[in-house]
């Protein structure tokens, strides 16, 4: 294999077919297929070919469908086990959203590795706002992960993720809102967006996607996301529910929603950081009690005229300023030289002291980066490589550069709580899985439990541990409604977000919940 290109050979596939004829000439769709190598040394085996479909599409772009035969950095065969299922190419048009289809939303679609005709369909939104869904794909729940220990050539290598959620569901990873990842607008006005617009565009996108891919209309549908997307995932789910009740087409088979380490209520979630810090012994009992008393338990928007509260919060902030909020047990690292991809060279990423010296030798067995923050640089370099963008079919000039999280969006924060939406969804019988890494101080589990408790739901199964491989993986509690109910689960040792830190446990969690098993 050419080390410079590090590509995945996909010369042969079994029973490759298209389920529906291409009805629209303006489709843009890119399909990555991966297969299982046939076993050797046997004269009577039945070779099972498995193909992973990774469909990447802009909405309503006049570019013909193409199949990727090379992808820089993807160096291993995918080894998927299971029934002999032929995955189909999705070759229908996907329309733009917004006024006159001005907004072009990019997405990655991966069919379930198990049985895409029966397994659930999930729309996944990454937080931010402005973070690309590619982050969720390679750092959290998708079928690809970066190989931090090795590199081939001059671009980060990709490996198969053994704990991908695509083992149990087909997933659409959507770059939303506009300006995230490879999504863009065709006018400057189109870039002006907000929480409510992101939810509206996500709903419009899903409607049009399902119209053009009717083979998924019967699949159980879940709206999912983590972190900041907690402020629009419930809204999208509610819009689907309302549309179904109003008889709008297509009727979507909404079964529920998933929220991971999610910001759902700004006041409650952010306010819980101080009691969480006390519980983790970052604050003394004395400091916490006098801060709680002087601030009346309100730390996020403390009264500036309350001098005692202000002084106590200064001490609290001093105690926590060197704590790594995404995972309080991991080191807090300074920013690497620059977040700009064009200011970095692959062979000089400062993953750790003198790590660049190791990277110059591709045959060395390299340790993983000691700072999780630096791992994000791999995506900057990979996604901005011209060969990668060419392989993905990215149109030149649509975005100046790819960034994992775009902090320069023309964005209006107009949704501050989605608790009321979650309550309505629960009352209508939809299922909800809400999970938190128990070492996350960005959106602490204590805040999540507080807003859940505010719903006054009926408990069907009280607080108890759940297990993976005989070990405690976290704790869970279940709430009943007329149908599915809500499950809240902590992920022991997890941070922000939980699958980044505990992928095996999170796959077990989602597998059980989607199968209606107790955690």
Secondary structure as GFF3:
##gff-version 3
##sequence-region A 1 519
A	DSSP	beta_strand	30	32	.	.	.	ID=ss1
A	DSSP	beta_strand	54	57	.	.	.	ID=ss2
A	DSSP	beta_strand	66	68	.	.	.	ID=ss3
A	DSSP	three_ten_helix	99	101	.	.	.	ID=ss4
A	DSSP	beta_strand	103	104	.	.	.	ID=ss5
A	DSSP	beta_strand	107	110	.	.	.	ID=ss6
A	DSSP	beta_strand	120	125	.	.	.	ID=ss7
A	DSSP	alpha_helix	133	136	.	.	.	ID=ss8
A	DSSP	pi_helix	137	141	.	.	.	ID=ss9
A	DSSP	beta_strand	144	146	.	.	.	ID=ss10
A	DSSP	beta_strand	158	160	.	.	.	ID=ss11
A	DSSP	three_ten_helix	165	167	.	.	.	ID=ss12
A	DSSP	beta_strand	169	174	.	.	.	ID=ss13
A	DSSP	beta_strand	184	185	.	.	.	ID=ss14
A	DSSP	three_ten_helix	189	191	.	.	.	ID=ss15
A	DSSP	beta_strand	192	194	.	.	.	ID=ss16
A	DSSP	alpha_helix	195	212	.	.	.	ID=ss17
A	DSSP	three_ten_helix	214	216	.	.	.	ID=ss18
A	DSSP	beta_strand	221	226	.	.	.	ID=ss19
A	DSSP	three_ten_helix	227	231	.	.	.	ID=ss20
A	DSSP	alpha_helix	233	245	.	.	.	ID=ss21
A	DSSP	beta_strand	254	260	.	.	.	ID=ss22
A	DSSP	alpha_helix	266	279	.	.	.	ID=ss23
A	DSSP	alpha_helix	285	295	.	.	.	ID=ss24
A	DSSP	alpha_helix	307	320	.	.	.	ID=ss25
A	DSSP	three_ten_helix	341	343	.	.	.	ID=ss26
A	DSSP	three_ten_helix	346	348	.	.	.	ID=ss27
A	DSSP	alpha_helix	355	359	.	.	.	ID=ss28
A	DSSP	three_ten_helix	372	375	.	.	.	ID=ss29
A	DSSP	alpha_helix	376	383	.	.	.	ID=ss30
A	DSSP	alpha_helix	386	392	.	.	.	ID=ss31
A	DSSP	beta_strand	410	412	.	.	.	ID=ss32
A	DSSP	alpha_helix	419	427	.	.	.	ID=ss33
A	DSSP	beta_strand	431	437	.	.	.	ID=ss34
A	DSSP	alpha_helix	445	453	.	.	.	ID=ss35
A	DSSP	beta_strand	458	468	.	.	.	ID=ss36
A	DSSP	beta_strand	471	480	.	.	.	ID=ss37
A	DSSP	beta_strand	486	491	.	.	.	ID=ss38
A	DSSP	alpha_helix	498	501	.	.	.	ID=ss39
A	DSSP	alpha_helix	503	514	.	.	.	ID=ss40
###
